[in-house]
Amino acid sequence: MDRKHSRSLTFQGVFRDRVEMLLSAQTFVGQVLVILVFVLSIGSLIIYFINSTDPFGSCSSYQDKTIPIDLTFNAFFSFYFGLRLLAADDKVKFWLDMNSIVDIFTIPPTFISYYLKSNWLGLRFLRALRLLELPQILQILRAIRTSNSVKFSKLLSIVLSTLFTAAGFIHLVENSGDPWLKGRNSQNISYFESIYLVMATTSTVGFGDVVAKTSLGRTFIMFFTLGSLVLFANYVPEMVELFGNKRKYTSSYEVAKGKKFIVVCGNITVDSVTAFLRNFLRHKAGEVNTEIVFLGEVPPSLELETIFKCYMAYTTFVSGSALKWEDLRRVAVASAEACLIIADPLCSDSHAEDTSNIMRVLSIKSYYPNTRIIIQILQSHNKVFLPKIASWNWNTGDDIVCLAELKLGLIAQGCLVPGLCTFLTSLFTEQNKKIRPKEPWQRHFFSGLKNRVLTQRLSDDFAGMSFPDVCRLCFVKMHLMLIAIEHKSVCHGYCGLILNPPAQVKLRKNTPGFFIAESAKDVKRAFFYCAVCHSDVYTPELIGKCSCKSKNPRHKTGTTVTVMRNNGREHSGPKTQDSCPATHMSMASNLSLTTR
């Protein structure tokens, strides 16, 4: 007996699990079953609309073709109800479920009206609540994929189900009358007139040509009016906003004269946009004069739209694809300072992500070959395809950022130079002001987090000096740490950032230098330094614009740029003859580190 009981329990458990898997729409058969139930529910609702045209409670004929069809539908609903009952773990929760309540009040009236040969509609209008499953059905059919379309289908299903259900209740109580008066105050009203009454009530117009006469109908109208106000206040403005956003994001970006902007496309998500804006807009308000135009293939979600509204002064979103010429023209790629293509580092298929981004590069370069492109690549072996593009030009600023190479390079350099990763993290990480250090080492560590990588044109008095000499002078006199310069070699054609070059490299006039400092005000000392006026000054705060330089018209005010934002500025110095040292090629190969 115990074995039979255990086998019976095992069989019931396995059967219930399979039924539950079938009803969860995770299999093809389950999806077909869910879609079939929805379609038959809409069919039963249409039959209700047809039967509502007959007088309420009139006798029906067996020759009516809608009766056997509706009976077949409800027989299937009874079978589906039994499957759901078997698969339910919590029976109380099952009986209180909305779909269960709909089946309980709609299936029995159909069989009773057929048995009594009476056109009694009852609560069959509750089938309209099945419209709430419309978004799920459309997602199973893959008819909707974007967040806006899903949201619109949810709002539409809520409005329609509420409208049809309320109209069905009005149609029932007005044709039946109040039960305590035995129907003496009933009126013959059609279902269409009930919908008309509900619409007039929902819109708060109230023409008065169709009104509720029963006490139940009038009580329902009072509560429904309050509910319709909430419905309009919450859902209808969102539906209008969805259509408005679709038109808003399909407009073209207007290029302002003298205004710089960049185009960002690729992986446009909440996380990528937030990280990009946090790093690009690190300067204070008013110091950023470059606008960002995001080109997204789908309209932004509500969360992403909120981010764009917070940075409204710097960002513009345009819906489109980088693979279409019309969309590239709408974002004015030809006039942009650069086009950045962002990759998704969390994607499941890195090769497919790189392939899609390379296709965007091909599209942009085909239509606008002179546009500067900076692309993120996840896998290093995919870099070889980009230089093969005919219009790809390293000299004009086209660049590749390989995330895998950066990670591996930092790991390798961290093994050679212990503490390098911590040092770089301190430079490129914002300080959390909420944390108050207590220990001395914590105070020193958080004090180091204030430093940033800044660039500033060096004074012309450094021309002809070697990098170690300039670096020593900046550290002793100005308390600045010079780590790199931008160097241009005429004989070898090399131009780029060189980290800690050897003594053979001599500085020229208007050479940009890269410093580790706390503020842009501090690195200005390297521009204002004068060998005549500041030779005996050892207080960094006293190094400023001197009288001899203020009288010299060839000295102009330099600009300070944070290197952490890749702004794409090209610093060009005067064309002078390079000394072409023999160690220059080895220096370029070993010490050419591009700071991003």
Buried (B, 14 or more C-beta within 10 A) or exposed (E): EEEEEEEEEEEEEEEBEEBBBBBEBEEEEBBEBBBEBBEBBBBBBEBBBEBBEBEBEEEBEEEBEBBEBBBEBBEBBBEBBEBBBEBBEEEEEBEEBEBBBBBEBBBBBBBEBBEEEEBBBBBBBBBBBBBBBBBBBBBBEEEBEEBBBBBBBBBBBBBBBBBBBBBBBBBBBBBBBBEEEEEEBBBEBBBEBBBBBBBBBBEEEEEEEBBBBBBBBEEBBEEBEEEBEEBBEEBEEEBEBBEEBEEEBEEEBEBEEEEBBBBBBBBBBBEBBBEBBEBBBBBEEEEBEBBBBBBBBBBBBEEBBEBBEEBEEBBBBBBBBBBEEEBBBBBBBBBBBBBBBBBBBEBEEBEEBBEBBBEBBBBBBBBBBEBBBBBBBBBBEBBEBBEEBEBBBEEBBBBBBBBBBEEEEBEEEBEEEEEBBEBBEBBBEEEEEEEEEEEEEEEEEBEBBEBBBBBBBBBBBBBEBBBBBBBEBBEEBBBBEBBBBBBBBEEEEBBEBBBBBBEBBBBBBBBBBBBBBBEBEBBBBBBBBBEEBBEEBEEBEEBBBBEEBEEEEEBEEBEBBBBBBBBBEEBEBEEEEBEEBEEBEEBBEEBBBEBB
